[in-house]
Amino acid sequence: MKDNAKIYVAGRETLIGSALVRQLKARNCGNLIGEPQEEPDLNKQDIVDDFFAREHPEYVFLVAGKSGGIRANQRYPAELMLDNLQVASHVIDSAYRHGVKKLFYLASSCSYPKHSPQPMSENSLLSGYLEPTNESYAVAKIAGIKLCQAYWQQYEAKFVSGIPANFFGPGDDFSLEDSHVIPALLRKMHEAKVAGAEFVEIWGSGTPRREFVFVDDIADACIFLMHNYDNSEPINIAGGLDVSIRELAELIQKVVGYSGKLHFDSSKPDGMPLKALESSKLKGMGWEPKTSFEDALRMTYEWFVINENNNK
Ligand code: GFB
């Protein structure tokens, strides 16, 4: 992928999409197509197809599709599944029919079975039952991976997939019900600090473990893989630390400066007991995340404080 190639980031308004656009611009990739107009409606095949016919992208990062935390997955399984199936099938098919040189599809670590050996390696895909709290979304993400592989197999289309660890960062969804755990806890603790509240409620038992990676590092890995990975087998994108939700909550207390108590509400779901990714394949290619977990939390918190009023 040359710096002046025509690149399309499908889903540039998502957390990862905006990080990708930032990083591509920082690398002087000036030919980002589709900007500054509004993104085409990826839920409509004819609109996506017209867009590809008009713009002729050479490289596509497919990071579109609705997502959310554990509660959003329980509340909107139909919406999340349909949206992700539609955007993946529309963009992948148009990319093939309009001769895109390479497409990078971003899946999700919830594509792995609930009881995969940990850390989860690429060959655990489709080896068991999924975690019920996000099964619908996970099936759509698996379909995206499989569609890339099918186009590779049938048409020799260079469509590759990456499976990221849970990611977070500036621009995240900070809503209390639908967000992922990091933005939710940053906001809860910030509001508790400002209000002088005695405690903050943390969902679940606090024992589940998650591996987190800063969104700018995930974006950096996507670009690295676009340059260096030519294989139809999906590849994990991780290399962060796995922490328990209790440890995470304590670290967020420190970052926010909140000294109240933590109340764990076991009536709320835990989800996967442990989600960490085996990342030796990517590491072996010479890529590792660059941002420390605490620095990434601080940058995300700073962004939230500056944009707090837009996040209510
Ligand atoms: O980030 P999260 O919503 O998603 O939750 P998953 C991670 C853990 O944090 C769960 C706990 O054990 C939650 O119960 N948690 C504690 C909280 N307090 C909170 C809170 O205030 N808000 C939230 N959201 N969680 C997602 C999937 O699973 O992983 C998505 O649902 C996606 O589909 C994503 O794949 C990567 O890690 O459990």
py3Dmol code that shows the C-alpha trace and the ligand (Angstrom):
import py3Dmol

protein = """\
ATOM      1  CA  MET A   1       0.000   0.000   0.000  1.00  0.00           C
ATOM      2  CA  LYS A   2       1.770   3.146  -1.205  1.00  0.00           C
ATOM      3  CA  ASP A   3       1.240   6.447   0.609  1.00  0.00           C
ATOM      4  CA  ASN A   4      -0.685   7.875  -2.345  1.00  0.00           C
ATOM      5  CA  ALA A   5      -2.929   4.789  -2.806  1.00  0.00           C
ATOM      6  CA  LYS A   6      -6.708   5.322  -2.725  1.00  0.00           C
ATOM      7  CA  ILE A   7      -7.720   4.118   0.713  1.00  0.00           C
ATOM      8  CA  TYR A   8     -11.247   3.751   2.039  1.00  0.00           C
ATOM      9  CA  VAL A   9     -11.933   3.391   5.761  1.00  0.00           C
ATOM     10  CA  ALA A  10     -15.435   1.878   5.931  1.00  0.00           C
ATOM     11  CA  GLY A  11     -16.762   2.931   9.334  1.00  0.00           C
ATOM     12  CA  ARG A  12     -14.628   6.016   9.877  1.00  0.00           C
ATOM     13  CA  GLU A  13     -17.006   7.303  12.537  1.00  0.00           C
ATOM     14  CA  THR A  14     -16.479   4.304  14.794  1.00  0.00           C
ATOM     15  CA  LEU A  15     -13.894   4.407  17.572  1.00  0.00           C
ATOM     16  CA  ILE A  16     -11.405   2.353  15.561  1.00  0.00           C
ATOM     17  CA  GLY A  17     -12.337   4.051  12.261  1.00  0.00           C
ATOM     18  CA  SER A  18     -11.505   7.511  13.560  1.00  0.00           C
ATOM     19  CA  ALA A  19      -8.221   6.225  15.034  1.00  0.00           C
ATOM     20  CA  LEU A  20      -7.356   4.699  11.638  1.00  0.00           C
ATOM     21  CA  VAL A  21      -8.082   7.947   9.799  1.00  0.00           C
ATOM     22  CA  ARG A  22      -5.896   9.828  12.335  1.00  0.00           C
ATOM     23  CA  GLN A  23      -3.031   7.391  11.854  1.00  0.00           C
ATOM     24  CA  LEU A  24      -3.267   7.268   8.057  1.00  0.00           C
ATOM     25  CA  LYS A  25      -3.230  11.064   7.881  1.00  0.00           C
ATOM     26  CA  ALA A  26      -0.259  11.190  10.255  1.00  0.00           C
ATOM     27  CA  ARG A  27       1.578   8.923   7.791  1.00  0.00           C
ATOM     28  CA  ASN A  28       0.778  11.266   4.903  1.00  0.00           C
ATOM     29  CA  CYS A  29      -1.661   8.864   3.278  1.00  0.00           C
ATOM     30  CA  GLY A  30      -3.419  11.801   1.624  1.00  0.00           C
ATOM     31  CA  ASN A  31      -5.733   9.889  -0.664  1.00  0.00           C
ATOM     32  CA  LEU A  32      -8.423   8.889   1.819  1.00  0.00           C
ATOM     33  CA  ILE A  33     -11.508   8.601  -0.282  1.00  0.00           C
ATOM     34  CA  GLY A  34     -15.013   9.445   0.751  1.00  0.00           C
ATOM     35  CA  GLU A  35     -13.862  12.465   2.745  1.00  0.00           C
ATOM     36  CA  PRO A  36     -15.160  14.988   3.582  1.00  0.00           C
ATOM     37  CA  GLN A  37     -18.667  13.918   2.488  1.00  0.00           C
ATOM     38  CA  GLU A  38     -20.820  11.787   4.728  1.00  0.00           C
ATOM     39  CA  GLU A  39     -20.061   8.105   4.723  1.00  0.00           C
ATOM     40  CA  PRO A  40     -22.314   6.140   2.332  1.00  0.00           C
ATOM     41  CA  ASP A  41     -25.128   4.196   3.992  1.00  0.00           C
ATOM     42  CA  LEU A  42     -23.408   0.829   4.309  1.00  0.00           C
ATOM     43  CA  ASN A  43     -26.714  -0.901   5.061  1.00  0.00           C
ATOM     44  CA  LYS A  44     -27.796  -0.365   1.440  1.00  0.00           C
ATOM     45  CA  GLN A  45     -26.055  -2.518  -1.152  1.00  0.00           C
ATOM     46  CA  ASP A  46     -26.874  -0.228  -4.114  1.00  0.00           C
ATOM     47  CA  ILE A  47     -25.476   2.834  -2.322  1.00  0.00           C
ATOM     48  CA  VAL A  48     -22.287   0.980  -1.372  1.00  0.00           C
ATOM     49  CA  ASP A  49     -21.921  -0.267  -4.912  1.00  0.00           C
ATOM     50  CA  ASP A  50     -22.402   3.200  -6.443  1.00  0.00           C
ATOM     51  CA  PHE A  51     -19.793   4.519  -4.030  1.00  0.00           C
ATOM     52  CA  PHE A  52     -17.236   1.888  -5.080  1.00  0.00           C
ATOM     53  CA  ALA A  53     -18.034   2.443  -8.785  1.00  0.00           C
ATOM     54  CA  ARG A  54     -17.487   6.182  -8.377  1.00  0.00           C
ATOM     55  CA  GLU A  55     -14.486   6.229  -6.028  1.00  0.00           C
ATOM     56  CA  HIS A  56     -12.540   3.083  -7.019  1.00  0.00           C
ATOM     57  CA  PRO A  57     -10.723   2.490  -3.737  1.00  0.00           C
ATOM     58  CA  GLU A  58      -7.589   0.339  -3.983  1.00  0.00           C
ATOM     59  CA  TYR A  59      -7.358  -0.589  -0.285  1.00  0.00           C
ATOM     60  CA  VAL A  60     -10.232  -0.961   2.159  1.00  0.00           C
ATOM     61  CA  PHE A  61     -10.217  -1.096   5.957  1.00  0.00           C
ATOM     62  CA  LEU A  62     -13.583  -2.585   6.935  1.00  0.00           C
ATOM     63  CA  VAL A  63     -14.140  -1.482  10.538  1.00  0.00           C
ATOM     64  CA  ALA A  64     -17.805  -0.517  10.245  1.00  0.00           C
ATOM     65  CA  GLY A  65     -20.717  -2.011  12.143  1.00  0.00           C
ATOM     66  CA  LYS A  66     -22.493  -1.286  15.403  1.00  0.00           C
ATOM     67  CA  SER A  67     -20.959  -2.600  18.602  1.00  0.00           C
ATOM     68  CA  GLY A  68     -21.411  -2.144  22.309  1.00  0.00           C
ATOM     69  CA  GLY A  69     -20.681  -3.541  25.734  1.00  0.00           C
ATOM     70  CA  ILE A  70     -22.196  -6.523  27.489  1.00  0.00           C
ATOM     71  CA  ARG A  71     -25.596  -4.832  28.127  1.00  0.00           C
ATOM     72  CA  ALA A  72     -25.936  -3.463  24.591  1.00  0.00           C
ATOM     73  CA  ASN A  73     -25.336  -6.974  23.289  1.00  0.00           C
ATOM     74  CA  GLN A  74     -28.121  -8.304  25.500  1.00  0.00           C
ATOM     75  CA  ARG A  75     -30.548  -5.494  24.643  1.00  0.00           C
ATOM     76  CA  TYR A  76     -30.028  -5.214  20.876  1.00  0.00           C
ATOM     77  CA  PRO A  77     -28.952  -8.638  19.552  1.00  0.00           C
ATOM     78  CA  ALA A  78     -31.040  -8.319  16.380  1.00  0.00           C
ATOM     79  CA  GLU A  79     -29.852  -4.804  15.587  1.00  0.00           C
ATOM     80  CA  LEU A  80     -26.189  -5.614  16.203  1.00  0.00           C
ATOM     81  CA  MET A  81     -26.311  -8.829  14.225  1.00  0.00           C
ATOM     82  CA  LEU A  82     -28.188  -7.442  11.233  1.00  0.00           C
ATOM     83  CA  ASP A  83     -26.084  -4.291  10.992  1.00  0.00           C
ATOM     84  CA  ASN A  84     -22.805  -6.215  11.110  1.00  0.00           C
ATOM     85  CA  LEU A  85     -23.982  -8.825   8.603  1.00  0.00           C
ATOM     86  CA  GLN A  86     -25.150  -6.122   6.210  1.00  0.00           C
ATOM     87  CA  VAL A  87     -22.125  -3.861   6.313  1.00  0.00           C
ATOM     88  CA  ALA A  88     -19.710  -6.795   5.978  1.00  0.00           C
ATOM     89  CA  SER A  89     -21.522  -8.448   3.091  1.00  0.00           C
ATOM     90  CA  HIS A  90     -22.111  -5.172   1.206  1.00  0.00           C
ATOM     91  CA  VAL A  91     -18.582  -3.843   1.527  1.00  0.00           C
ATOM     92  CA  ILE A  92     -16.868  -7.194   0.898  1.00  0.00           C
ATOM     93  CA  ASP A  93     -18.902  -7.916  -2.217  1.00  0.00           C
ATOM     94  CA  SER A  94     -18.488  -4.406  -3.664  1.00  0.00           C
ATOM     95  CA  ALA A  95     -14.764  -4.517  -2.905  1.00  0.00           C
ATOM     96  CA  TYR A  96     -14.493  -7.720  -4.908  1.00  0.00           C
ATOM     97  CA  ARG A  97     -16.612  -6.535  -7.832  1.00  0.00           C
ATOM     98  CA  HIS A  98     -14.751  -3.233  -8.131  1.00  0.00           C
ATOM     99  CA  GLY A  99     -11.285  -4.753  -8.057  1.00  0.00           C
ATOM    100  CA  VAL A 100     -10.027  -3.637  -4.627  1.00  0.00           C
ATOM    101  CA  LYS A 101      -6.398  -4.777  -4.291  1.00  0.00           C
ATOM    102  CA  LYS A 102      -6.662  -5.677  -0.619  1.00  0.00           C
ATOM    103  CA  LEU A 103      -9.266  -5.495   2.132  1.00  0.00           C
ATOM    104  CA  PHE A 104      -8.646  -5.706   5.866  1.00  0.00           C
ATOM    105  CA  TYR A 105     -11.648  -6.811   7.959  1.00  0.00           C
ATOM    106  CA  LEU A 106     -11.690  -6.204  11.709  1.00  0.00           C
ATOM    107  CA  ALA A 107     -13.533  -8.938  13.633  1.00  0.00           C
ATOM    108  CA  SER A 108     -13.870  -9.216  17.432  1.00  0.00           C
ATOM    109  CA  SER A 109     -12.472 -11.378  20.214  1.00  0.00           C
ATOM    110  CA  CYS A 110     -16.040 -12.433  21.035  1.00  0.00           C
ATOM    111  CA  SER A 111     -15.811 -14.587  17.894  1.00  0.00           C
ATOM    112  CA  TYR A 112     -13.996 -17.159  20.059  1.00  0.00           C
ATOM    113  CA  PRO A 113     -15.885 -19.880  21.951  1.00  0.00           C
ATOM    114  CA  LYS A 114     -16.632 -19.224  25.620  1.00  0.00           C
ATOM    115  CA  HIS A 115     -14.412 -22.023  26.877  1.00  0.00           C
ATOM    116  CA  SER A 116     -11.463 -21.638  24.502  1.00  0.00           C
ATOM    117  CA  PRO A 117      -8.070 -22.444  26.038  1.00  0.00           C
ATOM    118  CA  GLN A 118      -6.532 -19.154  27.189  1.00  0.00           C
ATOM    119  CA  PRO A 119      -4.938 -17.110  25.811  1.00  0.00           C
ATOM    120  CA  MET A 120      -7.118 -17.786  22.768  1.00  0.00           C
ATOM    121  CA  SER A 121      -5.287 -18.701  19.601  1.00  0.00           C
ATOM    122  CA  GLU A 122      -6.535 -18.381  16.044  1.00  0.00           C
ATOM    123  CA  ASN A 123      -7.159 -22.119  15.734  1.00  0.00           C
ATOM    124  CA  SER A 124      -9.819 -22.001  18.491  1.00  0.00           C
ATOM    125  CA  LEU A 125     -12.299 -20.328  16.121  1.00  0.00           C
ATOM    126  CA  LEU A 126     -15.461 -22.413  15.664  1.00  0.00           C
ATOM    127  CA  SER A 127     -14.268 -25.028  18.130  1.00  0.00           C
ATOM    128  CA  GLY A 128     -17.133 -24.644  20.638  1.00  0.00           C
ATOM    129  CA  TYR A 129     -20.148 -22.727  21.938  1.00  0.00           C
ATOM    130  CA  LEU A 130     -20.116 -18.937  22.050  1.00  0.00           C
ATOM    131  CA  GLU A 131     -20.602 -16.745  25.124  1.00  0.00           C
ATOM    132  CA  PRO A 132     -24.421 -16.262  25.282  1.00  0.00           C
ATOM    133  CA  THR A 133     -24.303 -12.540  26.184  1.00  0.00           C
ATOM    134  CA  ASN A 134     -22.889 -11.681  22.749  1.00  0.00           C
ATOM    135  CA  GLU A 135     -23.708 -14.659  20.568  1.00  0.00           C
ATOM    136  CA  SER A 136     -25.632 -12.736  17.859  1.00  0.00           C
ATOM    137  CA  TYR A 137     -22.923 -10.129  17.375  1.00  0.00           C
ATOM    138  CA  ALA A 138     -20.257 -12.850  17.447  1.00  0.00           C
ATOM    139  CA  VAL A 139     -21.996 -14.903  14.751  1.00  0.00           C
ATOM    140  CA  ALA A 140     -22.066 -11.810  12.492  1.00  0.00           C
ATOM    141  CA  LYS A 141     -18.355 -11.181  13.106  1.00  0.00           C
ATOM    142  CA  ILE A 142     -17.534 -14.837  12.369  1.00  0.00           C
ATOM    143  CA  ALA A 143     -19.567 -14.531   9.165  1.00  0.00           C
ATOM    144  CA  GLY A 144     -17.388 -11.551   8.175  1.00  0.00           C
ATOM    145  CA  ILE A 145     -14.202 -13.583   8.682  1.00  0.00           C
ATOM    146  CA  LYS A 146     -15.631 -16.515   6.753  1.00  0.00           C
ATOM    147  CA  LEU A 147     -16.837 -14.271   3.925  1.00  0.00           C
ATOM    148  CA  CYS A 148     -13.312 -12.886   3.488  1.00  0.00           C
ATOM    149  CA  GLN A 149     -11.972 -16.439   3.383  1.00  0.00           C
ATOM    150  CA  ALA A 150     -14.655 -17.540   0.920  1.00  0.00           C
ATOM    151  CA  TYR A 151     -13.846 -14.669  -1.479  1.00  0.00           C
ATOM    152  CA  TRP A 152     -10.150 -15.541  -1.172  1.00  0.00           C
ATOM    153  CA  GLN A 153     -10.877 -19.208  -1.874  1.00  0.00           C
ATOM    154  CA  GLN A 154     -13.308 -18.699  -4.765  1.00  0.00           C
ATOM    155  CA  TYR A 155     -11.975 -15.523  -6.394  1.00  0.00           C
ATOM    156  CA  GLU A 156      -8.421 -15.175  -5.027  1.00  0.00           C
ATOM    157  CA  ALA A 157      -9.450 -11.829  -3.531  1.00  0.00           C
ATOM    158  CA  LYS A 158      -6.855 -10.671  -0.994  1.00  0.00           C
ATOM    159  CA  PHE A 159      -9.236 -10.142   1.903  1.00  0.00           C
ATOM    160  CA  VAL A 160      -7.626 -10.623   5.338  1.00  0.00           C
ATOM    161  CA  SER A 161      -9.068 -10.522   8.858  1.00  0.00           C
ATOM    162  CA  GLY A 162      -7.749  -9.389  12.222  1.00  0.00           C
ATOM    163  CA  ILE A 163      -9.214 -10.264  15.631  1.00  0.00           C
ATOM    164  CA  PRO A 164      -8.519  -7.520  18.191  1.00  0.00           C
ATOM    165  CA  ALA A 165      -8.471  -7.671  21.977  1.00  0.00           C
ATOM    166  CA  ASN A 166     -11.008  -5.385  23.708  1.00  0.00           C
ATOM    167  CA  PHE A 167     -10.012  -1.829  22.811  1.00  0.00           C
ATOM    168  CA  PHE A 168     -10.793   1.628  24.128  1.00  0.00           C
ATOM    169  CA  GLY A 169      -9.678   5.222  23.746  1.00  0.00           C
ATOM    170  CA  PRO A 170     -10.595   8.834  23.003  1.00  0.00           C
ATOM    171  CA  GLY A 171     -13.932   9.070  21.180  1.00  0.00           C
ATOM    172  CA  ASP A 172     -15.314   5.972  22.885  1.00  0.00           C
ATOM    173  CA  ASP A 173     -19.014   5.590  23.731  1.00  0.00           C
ATOM    174  CA  PHE A 174     -19.320   6.820  27.329  1.00  0.00           C
ATOM    175  CA  SER A 175     -23.026   6.091  27.767  1.00  0.00           C
ATOM    176  CA  LEU A 176     -23.699   4.268  31.010  1.00  0.00           C
ATOM    177  CA  GLU A 177     -25.832   1.410  29.703  1.00  0.00           C
ATOM    178  CA  ASP A 178     -24.430   0.515  26.291  1.00  0.00           C
ATOM    179  CA  SER A 179     -20.717   1.253  26.540  1.00  0.00           C
ATOM    180  CA  HIS A 180     -17.838  -1.108  27.247  1.00  0.00           C
ATOM    181  CA  VAL A 181     -16.416  -1.374  30.725  1.00  0.00           C
ATOM    182  CA  ILE A 182     -13.551   1.161  30.484  1.00  0.00           C
ATOM    183  CA  PRO A 183     -15.536   4.203  29.323  1.00  0.00           C
ATOM    184  CA  ALA A 184     -18.365   3.206  31.700  1.00  0.00           C
ATOM    185  CA  LEU A 185     -16.075   3.081  34.736  1.00  0.00           C
ATOM    186  CA  LEU A 186     -14.195   6.258  33.798  1.00  0.00           C
ATOM    187  CA  ARG A 187     -17.491   8.103  33.650  1.00  0.00           C
ATOM    188  CA  LYS A 188     -18.999   6.521  36.774  1.00  0.00           C
ATOM    189  CA  MET A 189     -15.913   7.300  38.857  1.00  0.00           C
ATOM    190  CA  HIS A 190     -15.602  10.815  37.481  1.00  0.00           C
ATOM    191  CA  GLU A 191     -19.226  11.583  38.305  1.00  0.00           C
ATOM    192  CA  ALA A 192     -18.870   9.989  41.740  1.00  0.00           C
ATOM    193  CA  LYS A 193     -15.765  12.110  42.417  1.00  0.00           C
ATOM    194  CA  VAL A 194     -17.533  15.323  41.379  1.00  0.00           C
ATOM    195  CA  ALA A 195     -20.656  14.455  43.417  1.00  0.00           C
ATOM    196  CA  GLY A 196     -18.649  13.207  46.426  1.00  0.00           C
ATOM    197  CA  ALA A 197     -20.521   9.873  46.216  1.00  0.00           C
ATOM    198  CA  GLU A 198     -19.633   7.190  48.751  1.00  0.00           C
ATOM    199  CA  PHE A 199     -19.441   4.299  46.291  1.00  0.00           C
ATOM    200  CA  VAL A 200     -19.525   3.312  42.649  1.00  0.00           C
ATOM    201  CA  GLU A 201     -21.390   0.311  41.331  1.00  0.00           C
ATOM    202  CA  ILE A 202     -19.389  -2.173  39.260  1.00  0.00           C
ATOM    203  CA  TRP A 203     -21.300  -4.794  37.312  1.00  0.00           C
ATOM    204  CA  GLY A 204     -20.708  -8.474  37.986  1.00  0.00           C
ATOM    205  CA  SER A 205     -18.341 -10.172  40.415  1.00  0.00           C
ATOM    206  CA  GLY A 206     -15.157  -8.313  39.460  1.00  0.00           C
ATOM    207  CA  THR A 207     -13.391 -11.615  38.719  1.00  0.00           C
ATOM    208  CA  PRO A 208     -13.676 -11.776  34.890  1.00  0.00           C
ATOM    209  CA  ARG A 209     -10.420 -10.956  33.159  1.00  0.00           C
ATOM    210  CA  ARG A 210      -9.996  -8.972  29.954  1.00  0.00           C
ATOM    211  CA  GLU A 211      -7.042  -8.015  27.808  1.00  0.00           C
ATOM    212  CA  PHE A 212      -7.189  -4.388  26.718  1.00  0.00           C
ATOM    213  CA  VAL A 213      -5.303  -2.570  23.970  1.00  0.00           C
ATOM    214  CA  PHE A 214      -5.349   1.174  23.233  1.00  0.00           C
ATOM    215  CA  VAL A 215      -7.325   1.971  20.065  1.00  0.00           C
ATOM    216  CA  ASP A 216      -4.427   3.832  18.410  1.00  0.00           C
ATOM    217  CA  ASP A 217      -2.291   0.716  18.798  1.00  0.00           C
ATOM    218  CA  ILE A 218      -5.045  -1.400  17.207  1.00  0.00           C
ATOM    219  CA  ALA A 219      -5.195   1.091  14.315  1.00  0.00           C
ATOM    220  CA  ASP A 220      -1.411   0.922  13.970  1.00  0.00           C
ATOM    221  CA  ALA A 221      -1.626  -2.894  13.825  1.00  0.00           C
ATOM    222  CA  CYS A 222      -4.355  -2.769  11.144  1.00  0.00           C
ATOM    223  CA  ILE A 223      -2.077  -0.633   8.932  1.00  0.00           C
ATOM    224  CA  PHE A 224       0.898  -2.890   9.694  1.00  0.00           C
ATOM    225  CA  LEU A 225      -1.136  -5.945   8.648  1.00  0.00           C
ATOM    226  CA  MET A 226      -2.392  -4.233   5.487  1.00  0.00           C
ATOM    227  CA  HIS A 227       1.284  -3.842   4.552  1.00  0.00           C
ATOM    228  CA  ASN A 228       2.623  -7.145   5.790  1.00  0.00           C
ATOM    229  CA  TYR A 229      -0.005  -9.888   6.119  1.00  0.00           C
ATOM    230  CA  ASP A 230      -1.122 -11.901   3.110  1.00  0.00           C
ATOM    231  CA  ASN A 231      -2.954 -14.916   4.409  1.00  0.00           C
ATOM    232  CA  SER A 232      -6.603 -15.913   4.497  1.00  0.00           C
ATOM    233  CA  GLU A 233      -6.286 -17.181   8.097  1.00  0.00           C
ATOM    234  CA  PRO A 234      -7.342 -14.517  10.629  1.00  0.00           C
ATOM    235  CA  ILE A 235      -4.681 -13.104  12.921  1.00  0.00           C
ATOM    236  CA  ASN A 236      -5.010 -11.924  16.544  1.00  0.00           C
ATOM    237  CA  ILE A 237      -4.192  -8.297  17.389  1.00  0.00           C
ATOM    238  CA  ALA A 238      -3.190  -8.055  21.025  1.00  0.00           C
ATOM    239  CA  GLY A 239      -0.141  -7.932  23.242  1.00  0.00           C
ATOM    240  CA  GLY A 240      -1.611  -5.965  26.119  1.00  0.00           C
ATOM    241  CA  LEU A 241      -2.009  -7.121  29.696  1.00  0.00           C
ATOM    242  CA  ASP A 242      -4.988  -9.031  30.963  1.00  0.00           C
ATOM    243  CA  VAL A 243      -6.468  -7.653  34.169  1.00  0.00           C
ATOM    244  CA  SER A 244      -9.443  -8.576  36.338  1.00  0.00           C
ATOM    245  CA  ILE A 245     -12.378  -6.159  36.364  1.00  0.00           C
ATOM    246  CA  ARG A 246     -11.567  -5.477  40.035  1.00  0.00           C
ATOM    247  CA  GLU A 247      -7.945  -4.586  39.176  1.00  0.00           C
ATOM    248  CA  LEU A 248      -9.203  -2.440  36.319  1.00  0.00           C
ATOM    249  CA  ALA A 249     -11.641  -0.616  38.595  1.00  0.00           C
ATOM    250  CA  GLU A 250      -8.848   0.067  41.109  1.00  0.00           C
ATOM    251  CA  LEU A 251      -6.574   1.443  38.398  1.00  0.00           C
ATOM    252  CA  ILE A 252      -9.362   3.656  37.076  1.00  0.00           C
ATOM    253  CA  GLN A 253      -9.937   4.934  40.622  1.00  0.00           C
ATOM    254  CA  LYS A 254      -6.290   6.000  40.650  1.00  0.00           C
ATOM    255  CA  VAL A 255      -6.431   7.627  37.188  1.00  0.00           C
ATOM    256  CA  VAL A 256      -9.615   9.536  38.028  1.00  0.00           C
ATOM    257  CA  GLY A 257      -8.623  10.314  41.607  1.00  0.00           C
ATOM    258  CA  TYR A 258     -11.747   8.828  43.195  1.00  0.00           C
ATOM    259  CA  SER A 259     -11.302   7.580  46.745  1.00  0.00           C
ATOM    260  CA  GLY A 260     -14.758   6.103  47.479  1.00  0.00           C
ATOM    261  CA  LYS A 261     -15.717   2.433  47.676  1.00  0.00           C
ATOM    262  CA  LEU A 262     -16.361  -0.122  44.936  1.00  0.00           C
ATOM    263  CA  HIS A 263     -19.611  -2.116  45.148  1.00  0.00           C
ATOM    264  CA  PHE A 264     -19.766  -5.232  42.984  1.00  0.00           C
ATOM    265  CA  ASP A 265     -23.286  -6.076  41.798  1.00  0.00           C
ATOM    266  CA  SER A 266     -23.415  -9.814  41.139  1.00  0.00           C
ATOM    267  CA  SER A 267     -26.923  -9.581  39.722  1.00  0.00           C
ATOM    268  CA  LYS A 268     -25.308  -8.070  36.589  1.00  0.00           C
ATOM    269  CA  PRO A 269     -23.686 -10.404  34.023  1.00  0.00           C
ATOM    270  CA  ASP A 270     -19.987 -11.282  34.035  1.00  0.00           C
ATOM    271  CA  GLY A 271     -19.826 -12.483  30.428  1.00  0.00           C
ATOM    272  CA  MET A 272     -16.731 -14.456  29.441  1.00  0.00           C
ATOM    273  CA  PRO A 273     -14.703 -15.500  32.498  1.00  0.00           C
ATOM    274  CA  LEU A 274     -11.447 -14.679  30.707  1.00  0.00           C
ATOM    275  CA  LYS A 275     -10.719 -13.133  27.354  1.00  0.00           C
ATOM    276  CA  ALA A 276      -7.062 -12.864  26.389  1.00  0.00           C
ATOM    277  CA  LEU A 277      -5.532 -13.375  22.967  1.00  0.00           C
ATOM    278  CA  GLU A 278      -2.501 -15.418  22.010  1.00  0.00           C
ATOM    279  CA  SER A 279      -0.565 -12.964  19.849  1.00  0.00           C
ATOM    280  CA  SER A 280       2.678 -14.757  18.959  1.00  0.00           C
ATOM    281  CA  LYS A 281       1.847 -14.735  15.240  1.00  0.00           C
ATOM    282  CA  LEU A 282       1.699 -10.928  15.127  1.00  0.00           C
ATOM    283  CA  LYS A 283       4.564 -10.529  17.568  1.00  0.00           C
ATOM    284  CA  GLY A 284       6.669 -12.841  15.390  1.00  0.00           C
ATOM    285  CA  MET A 285       6.123 -10.404  12.515  1.00  0.00           C
ATOM    286  CA  GLY A 286       7.656  -7.638  14.642  1.00  0.00           C
ATOM    287  CA  TRP A 287       4.593  -5.762  15.891  1.00  0.00           C
ATOM    288  CA  GLU A 288       3.793  -4.872  19.505  1.00  0.00           C
ATOM    289  CA  PRO A 289       1.530  -2.264  21.119  1.00  0.00           C
ATOM    290  CA  LYS A 290       3.379   0.918  22.052  1.00  0.00           C
ATOM    291  CA  THR A 291       1.163   2.590  24.653  1.00  0.00           C
ATOM    292  CA  SER A 292       1.222   1.577  28.323  1.00  0.00           C
ATOM    293  CA  PHE A 293      -2.175   0.668  29.772  1.00  0.00           C
ATOM    294  CA  GLU A 294      -2.081   3.436  32.358  1.00  0.00           C
ATOM    295  CA  ASP A 295      -1.080   6.113  29.808  1.00  0.00           C
ATOM    296  CA  ALA A 296      -3.882   4.962  27.530  1.00  0.00           C
ATOM    297  CA  LEU A 297      -6.393   5.179  30.393  1.00  0.00           C
ATOM    298  CA  ARG A 298      -5.172   8.693  31.213  1.00  0.00           C
ATOM    299  CA  MET A 299      -5.505   9.860  27.588  1.00  0.00           C
ATOM    300  CA  THR A 300      -9.006   8.412  27.418  1.00  0.00           C
ATOM    301  CA  TYR A 301      -9.983  10.053  30.700  1.00  0.00           C
ATOM    302  CA  GLU A 302      -8.593  13.425  29.553  1.00  0.00           C
ATOM    303  CA  TRP A 303     -10.621  13.164  26.369  1.00  0.00           C
ATOM    304  CA  PHE A 304     -13.756  12.377  28.373  1.00  0.00           C
ATOM    305  CA  VAL A 305     -13.287  15.351  30.706  1.00  0.00           C
ATOM    306  CA  ILE A 306     -12.819  17.734  27.762  1.00  0.00           C
ATOM    307  CA  ASN A 307     -15.823  16.303  25.906  1.00  0.00           C
ATOM    308  CA  GLU A 308     -17.934  15.439  28.947  1.00  0.00           C
ATOM    309  CA  ASN A 309     -20.920  17.546  28.027  1.00  0.00           C
ATOM    310  CA  ASN A 310     -21.177  15.905  24.603  1.00  0.00           C
ATOM    311  CA  ASN A 311     -21.286  12.475  26.205  1.00  0.00           C
ATOM    312  CA  LYS A 312     -24.456  12.773  28.239  1.00  0.00           C
TER     313      LYS A 312
END
"""
ligand_1 = """\
38
GFB
O -16.636 -4.284 28.278
P -17.799 -5.190 28.494
O -19.144 -4.575 28.399
O -17.762 -6.343 27.439
O -17.689 -5.853 29.950
P -17.278 -7.856 27.297
C -16.522 -6.423 30.447
C -16.716 -6.826 31.892
O -16.803 -5.641 32.707
C -17.964 -7.648 32.184
C -17.890 -5.765 33.622
O -17.642 -8.659 33.120
C -18.894 -6.620 32.831
O -19.855 -7.188 33.702
N -18.381 -4.433 34.022
C -18.332 -3.925 35.266
C -18.982 -3.527 33.225
N -18.918 -2.737 35.335
C -19.334 -2.452 34.063
C -20.016 -1.333 33.508
O -20.369 -0.351 34.162
N -20.246 -1.390 32.144
C -19.864 -2.449 31.378
N -20.115 -2.435 30.058
N -19.248 -3.537 31.907
C -17.950 -7.390 24.861
C -19.015 -7.867 23.945
O -17.966 -8.240 25.929
O -16.683 -7.430 24.276
C -18.960 -7.191 22.652
O -20.254 -7.718 24.562
C -17.556 -7.010 22.105
O -19.697 -7.956 21.777
C -16.550 -6.638 23.160
O -17.128 -8.194 21.529
C -15.136 -6.695 22.662
O -15.786 -7.925 27.185
O -17.872 -8.739 28.318
"""
view = py3Dmol.view(width=600, height=400)
view.addModel(protein, "pdb")
view.setStyle({"model": 0}, {"cartoon": {"style": "trace"}})
view.addModel(ligand_1, "xyz")
view.setStyle({"model": 1}, {"stick": {}})
view.zoomTo()
view.show()
